Amino acid sequence: MPASAMLKFAYVSRDSRGRRVTAIAEAQTRQDLLSQLRTRGLTVVDLQEMNASVPVSSDSTQRLKSRFSFRHRRVSAGEMAIFWQQFSTMISAGLPVVSGLESIAEELENPEFQRILKEIVSNMWNGSNLSQSIVRYPKIFSPMVVGLITAAEESGSLPEVAKQLALFLENRDRLLRKVQAALTYPGFLAGFFGTVMVVANFWIIPKFRDIYGGFNAKLPWLTEAVFAMNAFVLAHFLWITLGLAALVFVLVLWFKRPAGRALVDKVSLKLPLFGKVLQLTAIARFCRSLAVLVRGGIAINRALELAQETSGNTLVTQAIRESRDDILKGSKIAESFKKQKIFPPMLVRMVSVGEETGNLNEMLERVADFYETRVESTLAMINTLLEPIMIVLIGGFVLIFVLALYMPIFGLAMTARG
């Protein structure tokens, strides 16, 4: 084959000492170049024909357009779970990491996620490994994920860790959907009731007030109270709206502060019914995260540091932080957990068994499974109780509203008969 027919390839490989080698070479076919590289003792990480799919600067305009057009579209937990499942399947089948990422990016429907994966691929072609590339996107890849991928690259267990991440995100997404589903019906009823009250205050009550005003009759106290409240709302509606908006704005700012968030988490854990659900949800998420990290080969101290932010509750995070400090001083994991009242006794016992048998990650997964099941059953019970309670409450308000508007009619009818 003439020299002009030689193909140019860009490849990423590692030598016998594990050092990264990135270069460009020419060969007649892909297989010829693979054979040459193996002969030199290089393990190929990725190999691409430069004319085919190596990222080049010609598509920078498109990436820039995508960056501004879809900047605010989020990457959901479900999308991340599917990504890691696809990634695990591809690299387990022997596909190089960069090729796997390129294939996944081509199939993505989320333009923002697609842009990010293309940038990660570009970074890897420039010499970065996967963990060094994803750490640049903390809103998409959490410190826990980055830590796991770093450990996986060092130990050569990237396919297994990617599969664990997929299962972890699937479980977390499923639990989140259960919580959201439990709150959907009460939220719908509350929203419907609020809409009815707005319509009543602006259209229904004023019409009845005008009608009764023409009779110059003494109205029942309940009707007078409803009319007085309606008159106050209409007269000061703008100030009431601005006041509520300002209050919500101040509360949101305060809740974003550590002190405000800590108070909200503390109060939420003491709520009837919901408090226990929130505590078990936080514990389950922490146990699941810690199990994945331990199974991924990360030391327990570092694993606790990465897992403490996954609970979603500042009190649980603080308890994990204090437990980690005790462990660094020489205490056992179960002993350090036992000092924290927020950790249930079952978790402490299971961790103790895991330490003694060397199966800590398995025990943590069992605890997470148990508490997630508890959360699901408790949510079902709460949903069953909330429906009749909210119906009774809303029905009571509607009854008072109807009585207030129609009691004068009954009174006028009795007067007319008399």
C-alpha angles and dihedrals in degrees: 000000000000119000090247089064093057113119122227118224134186114212140183118206144154127232127223091278092052095253117149117248119191120179148135121247139171127231139154093243139006091250092053091055092046090053091049092051093048089050088056090053095252124142109216115229095176137353126190135172104240094223091052116050114338107131110253134182093254091085095050091101091056092048090049090051090049091049092058098036099052104021095124099048109109129219108236127218089247092056091049091050091052091046094054091044091053092044092051092049093050099047092042087058090056100261112146116252096246093047090050092052091048092051092050092047091055091057099044119115094195105086093199093053090044091053091050093050091050090052090049090052090049091051091051091051087053091058106274121125123228097269092048089051100047094045087074090069106056093163090060103030113039123214087257091058092045091050092050094048091048091053091044092053091050093048098037093239098119096130093052094046092048089053091050090051091052092051091045093052092045091054092046092048091049092051091048091052090051091054092046092048091052090054097043098082097045089046091051092050092048091049092048092050091050091051091050091051092051092050091047094050096048103036118008104044095044090054093051091046091054091048095050092043090066093060096056088213127146109261127214115266092247092055091046090051093051092047092048092050091048092050090051093050094049093046094050100027095123094050092044090052093047091046093051091046091050091047092051091047093051092046092050091051091047094047089055089060117087093244093050094046091049091052092049091049091047093050093043092057090056096052115118111261094343094062093065091046092052092048094049091045091054092046092048093050091049093049092048092049094046091048091054092048094048091046088050090062099255117146114254095245093054091040091056090048091053096041097049093079095051096070093076093219124096094212092055090044091053091048091051091048092052091046090052090052090053091049091052088055091055104270122137119251095245092047092051092048091049091061090061112079092203092069112084118237091244091060091050093050094047092049089050090053090047092053092050096047098036092240099110095140092051092050091048091051091051091050090049091049091049096049093044089054089049091051092051093049092046092049090051090052092047091049090051091051097042096055097063092037093054092043090053092047094047090043089053092053091047090049092052090047093050093045092050092053099040103036091083089055090054090048093050090049091052090048091050091051092049 
